[in-house]
Amino acid sequence: MSDLLHYAIDVALHLDRHLNDWAGAMGPWLYLLLFAVIFCETGLVVTPFLPGDSLLFAVGALAATEGSPLSLPLIGLLLFAAAVAGDAVNYSIGYRVGPRVFTEGSRLFKREHLVRTQRFYEKHGGKTIVIARFVPIIRTFAPFVAGIGRMRYPRFALFNVTGGFGWVAAFLLLGYTFGNLPIVKKYFQLVVVGIVAVSLIPILVEYLKARAEARARRSADPPKPPVPQA
């Protein structure tokens, strides 16, 4: 188990090197592997740990190398399809399975949480789905929650396609443009960590904002009158 974990960490930090090895060993089957990874990372709530941003960046860098086995337009179209299909499946799972756990007598899944989620997505759903594409972990759960909240599918599909295109295109082109710079190749593992860190900034901002709002509400509440002594 420890060997498997060590290998997974090594793959995450040295995706460029491993992609080159896989390209030589798998040939055209590499397209299928990359499609599967992006599809599962976005489409299954149990696999949010799979690489997303860093994988797209590394794929773009590999496509830019001389004699690369990957065609940038083809892999871009394929991974865009994987991202959109993954979110669509995730939404469908949430839509069909999610509401069943929100029963009247459930202590863990309360119906008011479902109603609150539905209202939130009706008001902020588009922005949430698009921005979530660029935030690890969150992008795996956002379509699932949208399905649970019963967001109208045409509305979800519009933002799914928009966010999927922007996400795939942005990181593929970043990798294609900068991935083969000598300094980037030398410190690729730091670049991967940096990509993840930058992607997590929206979560940190929202957390700090929520804490500030909670403190403001507490300070605005009038002090409770003292309880009279008997």
N, C-alpha and C positions, 0 to 999 in steps of 0.2 A: 504493500500500500504506500509506503514511504517512497519507494522507487517511482511509482506512478505519479505521486504528487510532485516529486522532484522533476520528473520529465515534463509534467504539465507547466510548471513554473518556468522551466528552461524554454519550452516552446513559446510561452507568452512573452518572455523577455528577448528572445532571439528569433522572432518570426521570420525575419528576412533570410536567415541562414537555413531554417527548416523549410521554408517555401522553396528555396532553390533545390534542396535535397529532394523534396516531394515532387517538384516539377521534373527532375531527371528520372525519378523512379516511376512516376505515375503517367506521365505524358498527358494526353487529353483528359484522362480521368480526374486530373486535378480540378477541372472545371466543375465536375460533379461534387467533389469534396467541398470546394469553396461555397457552392450553392447550398449544400446541406448545412454547413456551419452557420451561415448567415440566416438561413430559414429557421433553424432550431433556436438560434440566439434571440430571434425576434418572435418566433411563433409558439414556443413552449415555455410556460412559466417555470418549469423545473430546470431550465438550462440558461439562466442569466449569466453564468460564469464564463460562457464561451466568449472568445475574443470578437469584438465588433469593430470599433474605431481603428484599433491598432492593426487588425487583419486587413481592413480596406486600405490603410496606409501602406502596409507591406506589399499588398498585391499591386498597388499602383507603382511602387518602386520596382517590383519585379518586371512589370510590363514595360518599364522604361529602359531596361537593360538591353544591350545589343544581343540579338539572337534569342530574345525571350520567347518561351513557348506560349505566352499569353498575349492575346490581342486585347488592347485596352477597350475598344468599342464593344467587342463581344463579351468580355468579362464584366464590363460596366452594365450592359443590358441584362446579363444573366443575374448579377447580384442585385440589381434594381428589382427584377422580378421576384427574387428570393425574399427581399425585404418586404415588398408589398404583400406577397402571398403569406409570409409568416405572420404579419400583423392581422391579415384577414382571418387566418385560422385561429389566432389567439382571441380575436374579437368574437368569433363564432363559438369558441369554447366557453368564454365568459357569458355570452348571451344565452346559450342553451343549458349549461351546467350551473353557472353561478347563481341564478335566481332560486334554484331548488334548495340551496342551503340556507336561504333567508326565510325561514318559517317563523310563524308567530311565536312559537314556544322556544325558539333557539336562543340560548344564552350567549353563544359565541358570535353568531351571525345575525345581528338584529336588523329587522326590516327598516328601521329608520336610517340605518347606515346606507342601505340600498337607495332609499329615497334621496338622501343627501348627496350621494354619488351621482345619481341621475341629474339632479338640479345643477350640480357643479359642472358636469360635462355639457349640459345644455347651454351653460353660460360661458364656459372657458374651454370647451372641448377641443376646438380647432387648434388653438394655441398650445394646449397641453399635448396633443398628439404630435404636432410638428416639433416642438421643443424637446419632447421626450426622446426623439430619435437621437439626439446628441448627448444624452445622459445615460451612462451605463446603468444597468439594473432597472432604472425607471422605464426605459424603452421596452423592456420585456413585459412589465406589468401594466403599462398604460392602456394598450388595446384590450387586455383582459378586463380591466376595470371599466373601460368604455362599454364593453359588451354587457357586463353586469348592470351598468347604469342605463342600459337600453338606449344609448345614443342612436339616433336614426342612421341607418347604414349608408345612405347616399352622402350624408354629411361626413361620416367617418371615412368613407372611401376617398373623398376628395382630399382630406388632410393626410390620409395614409399615403396616397400617391405623391402628394406634394412633399411631405416630409421624407419619404423613402428616396425620392429622386435627389433632394437636396443633400441628404446624409451620404448616400453612396457617391454621388458626384464630387462632393467636397473632399472627402477623405481619399478617394482614388486619385483625384487631380493633385492634391497635396503630396501624396506619395510619388506620383509620376513626376512632379516638378522638383521636389526637394529630396526624395528618398535616396537618391544615389550621390548626393553631395558627400565628399570624403568625411566631413565632420559628422554628418548624420549617420553614415555607415559605421563610423568608429564608435559612436556613442548611441547606437540604436536602442539599447535597453533603457537609457535615460530618456530618449525621445518617447518611447512607449509609456513610461511612467508619467512623463509630462502630459501626454495626450489624455491619459486617464484622469490626471489631477485637474487639468483644465475642464474636462467634461463634467467633473463633479462640483465645479464652482456653483452652478445653479442650485444644487441641493443645499450647499452651505449657505448661500444667500437667503434661500427660503427659510432655512432653519433659524438663522439669526433674525430675520424679519419676524418670524412667528414668536420668538422669544421676546423681542422688543415690544410687539403688540400685546403679549400677555402681561408683561411688566406694566405697560401703560394702562391696561384695564384694571390691574390690581391697585395701582396708585389712584385711579379715578374713582374706585368704589368707596362710598362713605364708610367710615369706621363703624363697626357694630357697637350699639349701646351696651354698657356694662350690665351684666346680669345682677339683678338686685339680690342682696343677701337675705336669707330668711331670718 
